[in-house]
Amino acid sequence: MRTLRKWDRGREVVDLQTRLQALGLDLGNRGIDGVFGPRTELAVKAFQQAIGILADGLVGAITWREIVEAGYRPGGRLLYLRQPPFRGADVVELQRMLNDLGFDPGAVNGLFDERTARATREFQKNAGLQADGVVDGAVFKVLGTYAGQTLGTHQLPDKHGGYFPEDLFSGTIVVDAAHGGRDAGYVARTGFSEADLNLAVAQELAQILPASEVLLTRSDDEEVSPQDRAFLANSSGAKMVISVHHNHHRTPTANGTAAYYFERLGYQSHRGNMAATYIQRGVSNALDTCDIGEFGRSYDILRETNIPAVMLEPLHLTNPLELDLASDPYYPTTVAEAVVGALELYAGRDAAFIAV
């Protein structure tokens, strides 16, 4: 679909407004009029902010997908394990209720994956239902009866305070170099692309991470879909995903280091949050950049993976000083060493590092 934006008109806008209104978002006095006016833009931004995606008021593929998913209601369709998985607000509600009842579906990410199907079968078996992992309106009704008797925490408590109970480095870590191929990402004024810089950092990181195995989602300038990146991570049995990005902004004074972990509709990844805190602090200290912080988001690489994931943006390529820093031949090594050092502190539970 084409990106919808302010002052667009037509049936596509009517469809958008109809869906926004059904979600309870205020379109103002004019309501559904087929004009993407200021109130429609505000409604889109409010929806984007609530979901945890970029709140720019534009309705591109990601925002449209989220709006469509938000419209699914529990029991409105049959849910079962398939590829690609069912996605939507009904799956979110299913995962929340399973969580409340102690049947762990993994991340409450709105994806009916193998872990959610397994938790569903376990619930069905315990409730005396046919344990086939298929969810219809009747299953939702039974779930609602039992879940209504709980405290409604919507998230299993993390018994380990955001840390791994076992050695993080005893397993596989997936390193994701964002963009690639036709998707170059941001191209700096000096000519090199974000995709190339991401890959340089990822390759350095893969060389020095002390994990038993390190997998790269790409090892060349190739285009890899978000679904394929997530499939590699999910099927590898990895313990963590580290996704390397670089930031850019229309304002050249924007600067600093940020990291992101999965958070969506009240759910957050405890381990992703803690790992992001260590990595963000470590890279910011090593590069002597502004400490922007760590934030919960629902970006593809964070949502689609069912293991803790961190997305790192070491600096802004649109900032002249930080672009010079990124142009240094030793920059990829510096970032990689900072990430490894931070993960070693994280694995060792050195709380003093993040308490500073």
N, C-alpha and C positions, 0 to 999 in steps of 0.2 A: 504494500500500500504506500501511497505518497504521504509525506509528512504533512499533517494538518497544523495550521498555525493561525494566529490572530488575523481576523478579517477574511478568512476563507469562508466560502458559502457552498451550499449544495446538500445533496442527500447524504453524503458521507458525514457532514457536520450534524445533520439531523440524527443519524445513527449514533454518533458520539454523544450528543446531548441526551438522547433517550437513555443510553446506558449510564451516563453520569447521574441523571435524575433518579434512575432506578436504584442507584447506590446511595441515595440520600444526600447528594451534593446540590447546593443551591445555585441555580442558574439565573436568579434575579427575576424581576417582574416579567421579562419577555419570554422566559422559559425556553421551550424548544421552538426556535424560529429559523434554524438553518444558517445562522450567522455566528461565526466564531468571534464573538465580541469579548469585552473585558471580563464580564462575569463568567463566561465559559472558560476563559484563560485562568481565572482565579480558581475555578473548580478543578481544572486539570492540575494546577500547581498544588492544590490542597491534597488531591489524590496521590500525586507523585511523592509528596513529602511524607504522607502517611505510610506508603508502601516502602519507602527507603530508596528511591531512585532519583536521578537528577531532576530537580524541580525547576524546569526551564519553561514550562507552559506549552511545549511542543508535543504533538502526538505522533511519534514515530513508531517503529515496529515494537520496541520494548514496551512503551507506555500503552499502546493499543493492546498488546498481549495481556498486560496486567489488568487492564480494564475489562477485557473479555473474561479473564479468569475470575475476577472478583464477582462476576454476575452469577456464577454457579452456586446453587443452594443445595444443602444436604438433602439427599433423597431424590433430587431432580434428574439424576441419571445413574446408570449402573457403573460402579467402579470396580476395576479388577486390574491385575498386573498385565501390562502390555508394554511394547516399545513402539513409538515414544510413550512415556508414561502419561496418565491423566494428570492434568494440572488444574488447580483452581481453589476457590474459597471453600468448596465442599470438602476437598482433601485436607485443607488446613483445619477445618472443624473436626474432621475424623481424627487427625493426628493429635489435636488438642485433647479430645476426650479420651483417646487411648493413653495419652500421657497422664491425664488425671487419674486413670484407673491403674497405673503402674505397668502398662504394656508399652514398652519403649519403641516408638516408631522412628527413632533418630531425630534429626532436625525437623522442626515444624516448618517445612519449606513449601508445602502445597504440591509436592510431587509424590504420586502414588508409586513408590519404588519397591524394591524387594524387601527392604527393612519394614516399610509400612505394611506390606502384604503379610509378612511374618507376624507382626504384632496383631494384625487383624485376625489371623487364623488362631493365634493364642487366645484372644478375647473370645472368639466364637466358640472355641473348645470349652473354655471356662464357663461360658454362659449357656451351654447346652444347645448351641446352634450348629448348623452344618459348617464345619471348619474348612471352607473352600476359598477363603480370602476374597470373596465377592461381596460387595457392599451395596445394598439397595435401601429403600426407605424403611423397610422393616428392621434392618440391622441398625440404622441410625436411631430408630425409635428405642430399641433395647439399650443401645449405647447411651442415649440421652437419659434414660431412666437411672442407669447405674452412675453415670457421671454427675447427675444432679445431686447425688448423695455425698459427693466429695467436696473438698474445700475449693476446687476449681483453680488449682495452682497454674495449670497450663504448661508446666515445665517440670521435668524431673530434677530434683536438686542435684547439684554437682558435689559429689562426695570428696572431691580432691581439690576444690578451690580453684579450678581452672587449669590445673597441671595434669600431666600424664601420670598415672599410677605406676607405670613401668618405664623403662628406658626409652626415651623418644628415638634415640639413634639406633635402636636394635632392629628397627624395621625400615620400610621404604619411605622416602620423602619425594614428592613430585614437585618439580620446579617448572613453572609455566612462564614462558616468554610471550607476553601479550602481543597481539597483532601479527603481521607476517604476510608475505606474498603480496597480493593486491592491496591488502589493508596495511598501509605503511604507518598508520597512526599519525601523530604530529610530525611534520617535517620541519626541522630547525632551519634558521636562516643560513647556517653554515653548510647545509646540504644533507647532513645525515638524518636518518629517520628514527623515530621512537622505536620502531620495530627492531632495527639493527642494534640500538643501544640496549633494549630489553634483552635481546638474545646474547649480547656480549656479557651482561651482568649474570644472566642465567647460566651460561656456560662456565663462567668463573665459579659460580656458586656450586654447580654440579661437581666441579673438580675438587673442592675443598670441604664439602659437607661430610662430617664424620659418620654418616648414616651407613647402614649395611648395604643399602642400594639407593641410588638416585636416578629418577626417571625424568627426562625432559619431554614436555609436550610437543616441542619441535626443536630440531637441531640444525635447521637451515632456514633460509628465507622462504618459508612456505606458509600457505594459508590453512589454518586448522580451525574448524568450527568450534564454538563453545561447547556443543554437545559432545564432540569427539574428545575435547580436552577433559571434560568431566568424566566421560566413559573410561578414559585411560586411568584417571585417578581412582574412580570407584571400583574398577575391576582389578586394580593392581594390589589391593590390600594395603595401600599406603596408610601411614599414620597422619600425614599432614600435606597440605598443598601450600606452596609459596608462589604467588603470582607477581611477576615483576612488570610494573608499568612506569611511566613517567608523566608528570602532569603538564598542563599548559593552560593558559588563561589569557583572555583578551586584554587584561591589564598587565603590562610588563613588570610592574612592581610586585605582583603576586609571587610569593616565594615560600620555601619551606618543605619539610618532610611530613608525610601523612601515611597512615596505614589503616586498613579496613578489615572488618570481620563480619560474619553473617549475622544480620538482625532483621527481623521482619514481623510486623504485626504483633509485637509484644514478646516474640521469642528471640533469644540470642544464643550464640555459641559461646559457652563459657571458656573453653580452651582456645577458641579462635580469638576471643577478646584478650585473654591474658597473653597469648603469643604475639598478637599485634602490638600490645603495649611494650613488650620487651624489644621487638624488632624495630618499632618506630623510634624508641628512645636510643637504641644502639646506633642506628644509621644516622639519626640527627646529630648525635654526639660526634661520630666519626667524621661527618662532612662539615660540622659546625654550621648547620643550617637552622632555620627557625623550627622549633618544635610545635607543629600544628596540632598533633594529637592523633588518637585512634578513634575510629567511628564505626558504628554499625550500619551496614548497607545490605541491599539485596541484589548486588551485581551478579551477573551470570556465574562467574567462576566461584563465587561464595555460596550461591544458592544451589547450584546444580550438583555440587560435590557433597557426599554424605559423610565426610570426614572434616576435621578442623582445617580451615583455610584462611590465609592471610594475603591480602593484596597490598603491595608496597608501592608507594610513589616517592622515591628518594628526593626529587626536586622538580622545579618548574623549568622546562626548556624554553619558555618564553621570557624568562628573567635573564638579562644579559650576564650578570655575575654567575648565576647558577649554570647557564649554558657554557660558560668558560670552564667551570668546574667539571661538567660532564664531558667536555672535549679533551680533558687530560687523559693520556693513554693509560694511566694507572687507576682511573676512576672506577671501571668495572671491578677491579680487584679490591679497591677500598670498600665499595658497597658490599661485595660478597663476604669479605672478612668481617665486616661489621654485623652482617646478618648471622653468620656462624657464631661469632662471639656472643651475640644476644641470645641465640638459641641454646648455647651451652649454659648461660646463666639461667635461662628459663628451665632447662632440663634439670639443673642443679637446685632449682627453687631459691635462687638468690633474690629474696624479696627486697633487700637493701638497694638493689640496682634501680628498681622502679619507684622506690619510696623517696628517692632523692628529689 
